[in-house]
Amino acid sequence: MTSNKNTAQRTALIVFFIMLLAVISLGAFSDVNMHVNGHETGIIGGFFGFVLACGIGALALLFALGLTGVVLAGVGILLFFILVVVLGSLALALLPLLFPVLLIVGLVALFSKRNPA
């Protein structure tokens, strides 16, 4: 039993080699020429240029997604600290309201009988 990763890699390699064989056979049996920036390019050069462009595009996509992830993580951390500051200031603002409760709890704890352990 193979994992999904191995199956996906095998499928990608099979598709790549089928495309490579199709391009080589097209170049061998056809007189197709492309013009890139005013220069004549054969089908093989065009295919490898296409593969190079796809690789550069994939690397650019990974870089952009990575940078976006770092920015979103930074924004999340910033929002967390803002939430902590807001809740902390709210707790400090409500602290005078807790003094009567803390006083009663302290008096009960002071005058309650405790059995020594």
Secondary structure as the mmCIF struct_conf table of DSSP 4:
data_model
#
loop_
_struct_conf.conf_type_id
_struct_conf.id
_struct_conf.beg_label_comp_id
_struct_conf.beg_label_asym_id
_struct_conf.beg_label_seq_id
_struct_conf.end_label_comp_id
_struct_conf.end_label_asym_id
_struct_conf.end_label_seq_id
HELX_RH_AL_P HELX_RH_AL_P1 ASN A 4 PHE A 29
STRN STRN1 ASN A 33 VAL A 36
TURN_TY1_P TURN_TY1_P1 ASN A 37 GLY A 38
STRN STRN2 HIS A 39 GLY A 42
HELX_RH_AL_P HELX_RH_AL_P2 ILE A 43 PHE A 111
BEND BEND1 SER A 112 SER A 112
#
